[in-house]
């Protein structure tokens, strides 16, 4: 994982709250381009995943996102692209079923 500042589009990025909330995760595509976390598609497996953190300009998403990102980075053998996509879509029941060991901190409180 490398930390590479992104100075070309800081206003379009969502902040993850890590490092004081000034960096955001992006995932490397096969063609070498980088995809923001909220625009992930299928077709990638854990061995294809490379992550970088880029400088961001918006408010942090908060502790739910931090917990999710930490879980994804620690458990890359469990299809991180699908997990991030489902989380972004709010499919928390599916996540609970498919990733039963995911920390409770990634879910919204009732």
Buried (B, 14 or more C-beta within 10 A) or exposed (E): EEEEEBEEEBEEBBBBBBEEBBBBBBBBBEEEEBBBBBEBEEEBEEEBBEBBBBBBBEEBBEEBBBBBBBBBEEBBEBBBBBBBBBBBEEBBEBBEEBBEEBEEEBBEEE
